[in-house]
Amino acid sequence: MEIKRNCSRPSRKGPAEYFTGAVRIDPLFEAAAPGRASGASVTFEPGARTAWHTHTLGQTLIVTSGCGWAQRWGGPKEEIRPGDVICIPPGEKHWHGATPTTSVTHIAIQEALDGKVVDWMEQVTDEQYRTT
């Protein structure tokens, strides 16, 4: 058993090539082989969001605070709130983030396949973000 103490893993900013706006990523856990799951708590300030992306083996988001949005390619934008669990299947193009007026925090859990977790794509445009 290993206990990873709170504040023992440094926070980092979400890189501008993959995020729009202010995003903080707090690592929670990384899998030790043969495991492949990792998790992080991700906070999006109002207006912040991911770029469009897919996950090799899918992703699970657990909303812990605030109010945000998630959208799959070609689908409607969905409101997400604390307690919601979003299951994104492997290869599904999507984005997620805060609303224009509220922050949102979620725990993101994903698995790696041959060391790869995510394929980043184009930024979500302001028009896509505002469209309901």
DRENSEBA-920116 format. One line per field, with one value per atom (N, C-alpha, C, O): residue number from 0; residue in one letter; atom name; x negated, y negated, z. Coordinates in steps of 0.02 Angstrom, whole numbers, plus 50000, padded with zeros to 5 digits. Layout:
<pts>
resi: NUM; ... .
resn: a; ... .
name: CA; ... .
c1: X; ... .
c2: Y; ... .
c3: Z; ... .
</pts>
This chain:
<pts>
resi: 0; 0; 0; 0; 1; 1; 1; 1; 2; 2; 2; 2; 3; 3; 3; 3; 4; 4; 4; 4; 5; 5; 5; 5; 6; 6; 6; 6; 7; 7; 7; 7; 8; 8; 8; 8; 9; 9; 9; 9; 10; 10; 10; 10; 11; 11; 11; 11; 12; 12; 12; 12; 13; 13; 13; 13; 14; 14; 14; 14; 15; 15; 15; 15; 16; 16; 16; 16; 17; 17; 17; 17; 18; 18; 18; 18; 19; 19; 19; 19; 20; 20; 20; 20; 21; 21; 21; 21; 22; 22; 22; 22; 23; 23; 23; 23; 24; 24; 24; 24; 25; 25; 25; 25; 26; 26; 26; 26; 27; 27; 27; 27; 28; 28; 28; 28; 29; 29; 29; 29; 30; 30; 30; 30; 31; 31; 31; 31; 32; 32; 32; 32; 33; 33; 33; 33; 34; 34; 34; 34; 35; 35; 35; 35; 36; 36; 36; 36; 37; 37; 37; 37; 38; 38; 38; 38; 39; 39; 39; 39; 40; 40; 40; 40; 41; 41; 41; 41; 42; 42; 42; 42; 43; 43; 43; 43; 44; 44; 44; 44; 45; 45; 45; 45; 46; 46; 46; 46; 47; 47; 47; 47; 48; 48; 48; 48; 49; 49; 49; 49; 50; 50; 50; 50; 51; 51; 51; 51; 52; 52; 52; 52; 53; 53; 53; 53; 54; 54; 54; 54; 55; 55; 55; 55; 56; 56; 56; 56; 57; 57; 57; 57; 58; 58; 58; 58; 59; 59; 59; 59; 60; 60; 60; 60; 61; 61; 61; 61; 62; 62; 62; 62; 63; 63; 63; 63; 64; 64; 64; 64; 65; 65; 65; 65; 66; 66; 66; 66; 67; 67; 67; 67; 68; 68; 68; 68; 69; 69; 69; 69; 70; 70; 70; 70; 71; 71; 71; 71; 72; 72; 72; 72; 73; 73; 73; 73; 74; 74; 74; 74; 75; 75; 75; 75; 76; 76; 76; 76; 77; 77; 77; 77; 78; 78; 78; 78; 79; 79; 79; 79; 80; 80; 80; 80; 81; 81; 81; 81; 82; 82; 82; 82; 83; 83; 83; 83; 84; 84; 84; 84; 85; 85; 85; 85; 86; 86; 86; 86; 87; 87; 87; 87; 88; 88; 88; 88; 89; 89; 89; 89; 90; 90; 90; 90; 91; 91; 91; 91; 92; 92; 92; 92; 93; 93; 93; 93; 94; 94; 94; 94; 95; 95; 95; 95; 96; 96; 96; 96; 97; 97; 97; 97; 98; 98; 98; 98; 99; 99; 99; 99; 100; 100; 100; 100; 101; 101; 101; 101; 102; 102; 102; 102; 103; 103; 103; 103; 104; 104; 104; 104; 105; 105; 105; 105; 106; 106; 106; 106; 107; 107; 107; 107; 108; 108; 108; 108; 109; 109; 109; 109; 110; 110; 110; 110; 111; 111; 111; 111; 112; 112; 112; 112; 113; 113; 113; 113; 114; 114; 114; 114; 115; 115; 115; 115; 116; 116; 116; 116; 117; 117; 117; 117; 118; 118; 118; 118; 119; 119; 119; 119; 120; 120; 120; 120; 121; 121; 121; 121; 122; 122; 122; 122; 123; 123; 123; 123; 124; 124; 124; 124; 125; 125; 125; 125; 126; 126; 126; 126; 127; 127; 127; 127; 128; 128; 128; 128; 129; 129; 129; 129; 130; 130; 130; 130; 131; 131; 131; 131 .
resn: m; m; m; m; e; e; e; e; i; i; i; i; k; k; k; k; r; r; r; r; n; n; n; n; c; c; c; c; s; s; s; s; r; r; r; r; p; p; p; p; s; s; s; s; r; r; r; r; k; k; k; k; g; g; g; g; p; p; p; p; a; a; a; a; e; e; e; e; y; y; y; y; f; f; f; f; t; t; t; t; g; g; g; g; a; a; a; a; v; v; v; v; r; r; r; r; i; i; i; i; d; d; d; d; p; p; p; p; l; l; l; l; f; f; f; f; e; e; e; e; a; a; a; a; a; a; a; a; a; a; a; a; p; p; p; p; g; g; g; g; r; r; r; r; a; a; a; a; s; s; s; s; g; g; g; g; a; a; a; a; s; s; s; s; v; v; v; v; t; t; t; t; f; f; f; f; e; e; e; e; p; p; p; p; g; g; g; g; a; a; a; a; r; r; r; r; t; t; t; t; a; a; a; a; w; w; w; w; h; h; h; h; t; t; t; t; h; h; h; h; t; t; t; t; l; l; l; l; g; g; g; g; q; q; q; q; t; t; t; t; l; l; l; l; i; i; i; i; v; v; v; v; t; t; t; t; s; s; s; s; g; g; g; g; c; c; c; c; g; g; g; g; w; w; w; w; a; a; a; a; q; q; q; q; r; r; r; r; w; w; w; w; g; g; g; g; g; g; g; g; p; p; p; p; k; k; k; k; e; e; e; e; e; e; e; e; i; i; i; i; r; r; r; r; p; p; p; p; g; g; g; g; d; d; d; d; v; v; v; v; i; i; i; i; c; c; c; c; i; i; i; i; p; p; p; p; p; p; p; p; g; g; g; g; e; e; e; e; k; k; k; k; h; h; h; h; w; w; w; w; h; h; h; h; g; g; g; g; a; a; a; a; t; t; t; t; p; p; p; p; t; t; t; t; t; t; t; t; s; s; s; s; v; v; v; v; t; t; t; t; h; h; h; h; i; i; i; i; a; a; a; a; i; i; i; i; q; q; q; q; e; e; e; e; a; a; a; a; l; l; l; l; d; d; d; d; g; g; g; g; k; k; k; k; v; v; v; v; v; v; v; v; d; d; d; d; w; w; w; w; m; m; m; m; e; e; e; e; q; q; q; q; v; v; v; v; t; t; t; t; d; d; d; d; e; e; e; e; q; q; q; q; y; y; y; y; r; r; r; r; t; t; t; t; t; t; t; t .
name: N; CA; C; O; N; CA; C; O; N; CA; C; O; N; CA; C; O; N; CA; C; O; N; CA; C; O; N; CA; C; O; N; CA; C; O; N; CA; C; O; N; CA; C; O; N; CA; C; O; N; CA; C; O; N; CA; C; O; N; CA; C; O; N; CA; C; O; N; CA; C; O; N; CA; C; O; N; CA; C; O; N; CA; C; O; N; CA; C; O; N; CA; C; O; N; CA; C; O; N; CA; C; O; N; CA; C; O; N; CA; C; O; N; CA; C; O; N; CA; C; O; N; CA; C; O; N; CA; C; O; N; CA; C; O; N; CA; C; O; N; CA; C; O; N; CA; C; O; N; CA; C; O; N; CA; C; O; N; CA; C; O; N; CA; C; O; N; CA; C; O; N; CA; C; O; N; CA; C; O; N; CA; C; O; N; CA; C; O; N; CA; C; O; N; CA; C; O; N; CA; C; O; N; CA; C; O; N; CA; C; O; N; CA; C; O; N; CA; C; O; N; CA; C; O; N; CA; C; O; N; CA; C; O; N; CA; C; O; N; CA; C; O; N; CA; C; O; N; CA; C; O; N; CA; C; O; N; CA; C; O; N; CA; C; O; N; CA; C; O; N; CA; C; O; N; CA; C; O; N; CA; C; O; N; CA; C; O; N; CA; C; O; N; CA; C; O; N; CA; C; O; N; CA; C; O; N; CA; C; O; N; CA; C; O; N; CA; C; O; N; CA; C; O; N; CA; C; O; N; CA; C; O; N; CA; C; O; N; CA; C; O; N; CA; C; O; N; CA; C; O; N; CA; C; O; N; CA; C; O; N; CA; C; O; N; CA; C; O; N; CA; C; O; N; CA; C; O; N; CA; C; O; N; CA; C; O; N; CA; C; O; N; CA; C; O; N; CA; C; O; N; CA; C; O; N; CA; C; O; N; CA; C; O; N; CA; C; O; N; CA; C; O; N; CA; C; O; N; CA; C; O; N; CA; C; O; N; CA; C; O; N; CA; C; O; N; CA; C; O; N; CA; C; O; N; CA; C; O; N; CA; C; O; N; CA; C; O; N; CA; C; O; N; CA; C; O; N; CA; C; O; N; CA; C; O; N; CA; C; O; N; CA; C; O; N; CA; C; O; N; CA; C; O; N; CA; C; O; N; CA; C; O; N; CA; C; O; N; CA; C; O; N; CA; C; O; N; CA; C; O; N; CA; C; O; N; CA; C; O; N; CA; C; O; N; CA; C; O; N; CA; C; O; N; CA; C; O; N; CA; C; O; N; CA; C; O; N; CA; C; O; N; CA; C; O; N; CA; C; O; N; CA; C; O; N; CA; C; O; N; CA; C; O .
c1: 49958; 50000; 49955; 49902; 49978; 49943; 49993; 50046; 49978; 50021; 49987; 49931; 50021; 49995; 50027; 50087; 49987; 50012; 50035; 50005; 50088; 50112; 50056; 50016; 50052; 50001; 49932; 49883; 49926; 49861; 49848; 49793; 49898; 49892; 49907; 49962; 49861; 49872; 49926; 49934; 49964; 50013; 49976; 49919; 50010; 49982; 50038; 50096; 50019; 50067; 50081; 50036; 50143; 50160; 50126; 50135; 50087; 50050; 50096; 50148; 50077; 50117; 50131; 50181; 50089; 50102; 50160; 50187; 50179; 50233; 50293; 50345; 50286; 50340; 50348; 50300; 50409; 50423; 50440; 50482; 50410; 50424; 50382; 50335; 50400; 50362; 50385; 50443; 50339; 50352; 50296; 50237; 50314; 50265; 50274; 50330; 50219; 50220; 50183; 50125; 50218; 50189; 50185; 50237; 50125; 50119; 50142; 50128; 50178; 50200; 50162; 50137; 50159; 50124; 50103; 50134; 50048; 50023; 50018; 50000; 50034; 50032; 49961; 49919; 49948; 49886; 49900; 49952; 49854; 49864; 49880; 49850; 49926; 49958; 50020; 50053; 50037; 50094; 50084; 50028; 50139; 50133; 50178; 50183; 50212; 50256; 50220; 50174; 50241; 50215; 50274; 50327; 50264; 50318; 50291; 50236; 50332; 50314; 50377; 50431; 50370; 50424; 50409; 50354; 50458; 50448; 50499; 50559; 50475; 50518; 50515; 50460; 50573; 50580; 50612; 50666; 50578; 50608; 50661; 50663; 50706; 50759; 50731; 50682; 50764; 50744; 50689; 50676; 50657; 50602; 50629; 50682; 50591; 50613; 50554; 50501; 50565; 50515; 50522; 50570; 50472; 50479; 50519; 50529; 50540; 50570; 50517; 50458; 50536; 50489; 50524; 50585; 50486; 50510; 50465; 50409; 50489; 50449; 50445; 50495; 50385; 50371; 50416; 50444; 50423; 50464; 50523; 50551; 50542; 50599; 50578; 50520; 50628; 50616; 50679; 50734; 50669; 50725; 50712; 50657; 50763; 50759; 50809; 50867; 50788; 50832; 50832; 50781; 50888; 50892; 50896; 50939; 50851; 50849; 50873; 50895; 50870; 50896; 50908; 50880; 50951; 50965; 51015; 51055; 51014; 51059; 51021; 50987; 51026; 50989; 51028; 51088; 50992; 51020; 50975; 50914; 51006; 50970; 51007; 51069; 50970; 51002; 50963; 50901; 50998; 50967; 50977; 51024; 50932; 50934; 51002; 51022; 51036; 51101; 51160; 51216; 51147; 51201; 51214; 51178; 51266; 51282; 51234; 51204; 51226; 51187; 51229; 51288; 51198; 51234; 51208; 51147; 51253; 51232; 51210; 51241; 51155; 51130; 51124; 51103; 51145; 51148; 51118; 51108; 51104; 51075; 51116; 51177; 51079; 51109; 51120; 51128; 51119; 51127; 51064; 51008; 51074; 51019; 51027; 51079; 50977; 50979; 50932; 50872; 50959; 50919; 50910; 50958; 50849; 50833; 50799; 50747; 50830; 50802; 50737; 50722; 50698; 50635; 50648; 50695; 50604; 50606; 50660; 50664; 50702; 50755; 50727; 50699; 50734; 50710; 50756; 50817; 50726; 50766; 50725; 50665; 50759; 50727; 50767; 50824; 50737; 50771; 50739; 50680; 50777; 50750; 50804; 50859; 50787; 50831; 50882; 50875; 50934; 50979; 50946; 50894; 50975; 50945; 50944; 50904; 50988; 50994; 50977; 50974; 50966; 50952; 50892; 50881; 50854; 50799; 50828; 50884; 50788; 50806; 50743; 50690; 50749; 50694; 50719; 50774; 50678; 50695; 50632; 50576; 50643; 50590; 50592; 50645; 50535; 50530; 50490; 50434; 50519; 50486; 50482; 50532; 50423; 50413; 50358; 50319; 50357; 50307; 50262; 50284; 50201; 50152; 50148; 50153; 50138; 50124; 50057; 50050; 50007; 49939; 49914; 49881; 49932; 49909; 49949; 49935; 50000; 50039; 50107; 50142; 50126; 50190; 50238; 50298; 50211; 50253; 50225; 50165; 50271; 50253; 50286; 50347; 50245; 50270; 50283; 50246; 50336; 50356; 50362; 50329; 50404; 50411; 50446; 50482; 50434; 50467; 50542; 50564; 50581; 50652; 50658; 50633; 50690; 50695; 50744; 50785; 50739; 50787; 50858; 50904; 50868; 50935; 50961; 51018; 50919; 50939; 50955; 51003; 50915; 50923; 50989; 51024; 51007; 51068; 51131; 51185; 51126; 51184; 51215; 51181; 51282; 51317; 51337; 51366 .
c2: 50058; 50000; 49938; 49937; 49888; 49824; 49768; 49767; 49723; 49665; 49604; 49587; 49572; 49511; 49453; 49441; 49418; 49364; 49304; 49285; 49273; 49211; 49160; 49156; 49122; 49070; 49099; 49062; 49164; 49192; 49194; 49209; 49178; 49177; 49106; 49081; 49073; 49003; 48994; 49035; 48940; 48920; 48893; 48872; 48895; 48864; 48831; 48849; 48784; 48750; 48794; 48828; 48792; 48826; 48791; 48730; 48826; 48794; 48761; 48789; 48703; 48664; 48700; 48686; 48747; 48783; 48833; 48855; 48850; 48898; 48869; 48901; 48808; 48777; 48704; 48671; 48680; 48608; 48583; 48613; 48528; 48499; 48530; 48567; 48512; 48533; 48602; 48611; 48650; 48719; 48741; 48731; 48772; 48800; 48875; 48900; 48912; 48984; 49006; 48989; 49043; 49070; 49146; 49179; 49174; 49246; 49282; 49260; 49337; 49378; 49444; 49463; 49479; 49544; 49563; 49544; 49601; 49631; 49706; 49727; 49745; 49817; 49843; 49820; 49891; 49929; 49992; 50023; 50011; 50070; 50131; 50138; 50172; 50176; 50131; 50133; 50092; 50048; 49995; 49981; 49964; 49912; 49852; 49808; 49849; 49793; 49737; 49748; 49675; 49616; 49570; 49575; 49525; 49479; 49411; 49406; 49360; 49292; 49254; 49268; 49205; 49157; 49097; 49070; 49077; 49023; 48968; 48981; 48906; 48849; 48801; 48781; 48783; 48736; 48673; 48675; 48616; 48552; 48534; 48563; 48486; 48468; 48455; 48419; 48486; 48479; 48526; 48531; 48562; 48607; 48674; 48696; 48706; 48770; 48806; 48778; 48870; 48910; 48895; 48864; 48917; 48921; 48985; 49026; 48994; 49058; 49112; 49100; 49170; 49224; 49291; 49294; 49345; 49413; 49447; 49425; 49502; 49543; 49614; 49643; 49640; 49706; 49760; 49801; 49760; 49810; 49778; 49809; 49718; 49684; 49644; 49643; 49611; 49569; 49566; 49568; 49560; 49549; 49484; 49472; 49440; 49377; 49379; 49400; 49359; 49355; 49282; 49257; 49248; 49177; 49169; 49200; 49128; 49120; 49052; 49045; 49001; 48936; 48892; 48904; 48842; 48794; 48818; 48864; 48787; 48803; 48794; 48744; 48843; 48840; 48870; 48883; 48880; 48909; 48964; 48963; 49012; 49064; 49074; 49068; 49090; 49100; 49151; 49148; 49197; 49243; 49214; 49177; 49231; 49206; 49224; 49283; 49174; 49185; 49190; 49198; 49185; 49191; 49125; 49076; 49122; 49060; 49048; 49095; 48985; 48967; 48986; 48970; 49019; 49043; 49008; 48999; 48987; 48957; 49013; 49066; 49001; 49049; 49016; 48958; 49053; 49026; 49076; 49134; 49054; 49099; 49164; 49163; 49219; 49285; 49318; 49379; 49280; 49310; 49350; 49330; 49406; 49448; 49453; 49475; 49432; 49431; 49486; 49485; 49534; 49589; 49578; 49580; 49565; 49550; 49612; 49634; 49642; 49703; 49691; 49635; 49744; 49738; 49706; 49724; 49659; 49629; 49577; 49549; 49561; 49512; 49441; 49423; 49402; 49332; 49291; 49292; 49253; 49215; 49158; 49152; 49115; 49064; 49056; 49078; 49024; 49010; 48950; 48935; 48915; 48857; 48819; 48844; 48757; 48715; 48679; 48677; 48652; 48607; 48537; 48528; 48490; 48423; 48388; 48343; 48408; 48372; 48414; 48386; 48479; 48521; 48567; 48589; 48579; 48628; 48698; 48707; 48747; 48817; 48857; 48844; 48905; 48950; 49021; 49039; 49062; 49133; 49175; 49152; 49237; 49287; 49322; 49345; 49325; 49358; 49422; 49422; 49478; 49543; 49573; 49576; 49594; 49624; 49677; 49679; 49720; 49772; 49761; 49732; 49782; 49776; 49842; 49896; 49837; 49895; 49882; 49834; 49923; 49913; 49842; 49810; 49819; 49755; 49695; 49638; 49706; 49651; 49647; 49698; 49586; 49575; 49533; 49545; 49482; 49433; 49413; 49412; 49398; 49368; 49299; 49294; 49247; 49178; 49157; 49174; 49117; 49093; 49017; 48984; 48989; 48917; 48887; 48922; 48823; 48787; 48782; 48779; 48780; 48766; 48691; 48650; 48673; 48602; 48567; 48600; 48501; 48463; 48476; 48480; 48481; 48494; 48563; 48569; 48614; 48681; 48679; 48711; 48643; 48639; 48606; 48628; 48553; 48515; 48549; 48536; 48591; 48622; 48673; 48713; 48671; 48719; 48781; 48827 .
c3: 50000; 50000; 50000; 50031; 49964; 49961; 49971; 49939; 50015; 50027; 49997; 50016; 49950; 49920; 49957; 49952; 49995; 50038; 49998; 49947; 50024; 49995; 49994; 50041; 49941; 49931; 49916; 49915; 49904; 49888; 49813; 49791; 49773; 49700; 49676; 49689; 49642; 49624; 49571; 49525; 49578; 49528; 49467; 49471; 49410; 49350; 49309; 49315; 49269; 49225; 49164; 49139; 49142; 49079; 49021; 49014; 48980; 48926; 48874; 48857; 48850; 48804; 48738; 48705; 48719; 48656; 48663; 48612; 48725; 48736; 48773; 48777; 48799; 48839; 48820; 48799; 48827; 48821; 48890; 48925; 48912; 48977; 49032; 49020; 49094; 49153; 49177; 49196; 49174; 49195; 49241; 49226; 49297; 49344; 49347; 49355; 49341; 49344; 49407; 49417; 49450; 49511; 49505; 49510; 49493; 49485; 49548; 49604; 49540; 49596; 49599; 49652; 49543; 49543; 49473; 49423; 49469; 49408; 49421; 49475; 49371; 49379; 49378; 49340; 49420; 49417; 49377; 49385; 49333; 49291; 49335; 49388; 49315; 49249; 49243; 49191; 49294; 49290; 49237; 49216; 49214; 49164; 49175; 49132; 49232; 49247; 49282; 49321; 49265; 49299; 49313; 49281; 49361; 49378; 49399; 49427; 49387; 49406; 49422; 49395; 49466; 49478; 49433; 49435; 49394; 49345; 49359; 49362; 49368; 49381; 49322; 49301; 49296; 49241; 49269; 49298; 49262; 49281; 49229; 49175; 49246; 49198; 49128; 49119; 49078; 49008; 48985; 48926; 49031; 49013; 48989; 49010; 48945; 48916; 48885; 48874; 48870; 48834; 48760; 48737; 48722; 48649; 48635; 48680; 48574; 48553; 48562; 48548; 48585; 48594; 48599; 48606; 48595; 48605; 48655; 48668; 48683; 48729; 48702; 48682; 48700; 48673; 48703; 48666; 48769; 48803; 48839; 48884; 48820; 48851; 48912; 48931; 48942; 49000; 49042; 49016; 49107; 49154; 49190; 49216; 49191; 49226; 49284; 49274; 49343; 49401; 49423; 49448; 49414; 49431; 49506; 49539; 49535; 49608; 49631; 49689; 49588; 49608; 49547; 49493; 49556; 49503; 49453; 49465; 49395; 49340; 49275; 49266; 49231; 49169; 49112; 49117; 49057; 48996; 48970; 48980; 48937; 48900; 48835; 48832; 48782; 48717; 48677; 48674; 48645; 48598; 48528; 48516; 48483; 48414; 48383; 48383; 48357; 48325; 48372; 48350; 48437; 48487; 48520; 48509; 48562; 48597; 48655; 48682; 48673; 48732; 48793; 48796; 48842; 48901; 48963; 48971; 49007; 49071; 49117; 49121; 49154; 49203; 49270; 49276; 49323; 49391; 49441; 49423; 49503; 49553; 49560; 49564; 49562; 49568; 49501; 49498; 49445; 49379; 49362; 49379; 49329; 49304; 49229; 49204; 49192; 49119; 49095; 49110; 49058; 49031; 48956; 48918; 48936; 48866; 48837; 48860; 48785; 48757; 48719; 48699; 48709; 48671; 48602; 48567; 48584; 48518; 48507; 48452; 48556; 48546; 48553; 48604; 48499; 48499; 48543; 48535; 48589; 48637; 48667; 48656; 48704; 48745; 48809; 48813; 48860; 48922; 48955; 48943; 48997; 49030; 49068; 49080; 49087; 49128; 49083; 49022; 49115; 49080; 49079; 49110; 49044; 49042; 49110; 49121; 49157; 49220; 49282; 49337; 49274; 49332; 49318; 49262; 49371; 49365; 49374; 49396; 49356; 49366; 49381; 49353; 49427; 49442; 49433; 49455; 49401; 49395; 49406; 49397; 49425; 49427; 49359; 49338; 49326; 49261; 49270; 49297; 49248; 49253; 49183; 49148; 49164; 49098; 49102; 49148; 49051; 49047; 48987; 48936; 48992; 48938; 48900; 48929; 48836; 48793; 48760; 48722; 48776; 48751; 48768; 48728; 48828; 48852; 48828; 48847; 48786; 48757; 48790; 48797; 48810; 48844; 48803; 48802; 48767; 48734; 48666; 48656; 48620; 48556; 48554; 48551; 48557; 48555; 48484; 48438; 48475; 48409; 48411; 48451; 48369; 48364; 48425; 48461; 48436; 48491; 48477; 48419; 48530; 48525; 48511; 48550; 48456; 48439; 48486; 48518; 48490; 48530; 48506; 48547; 48440; 48414; 48436; 48457; 48432; 48455; 48530; 48552; 48568; 48641; 48658; 48704; 48623; 48638; 48612; 48638; 48561; 48530; 48578; 48609; 48583; 48627; 48589; 48618 .
</pts>
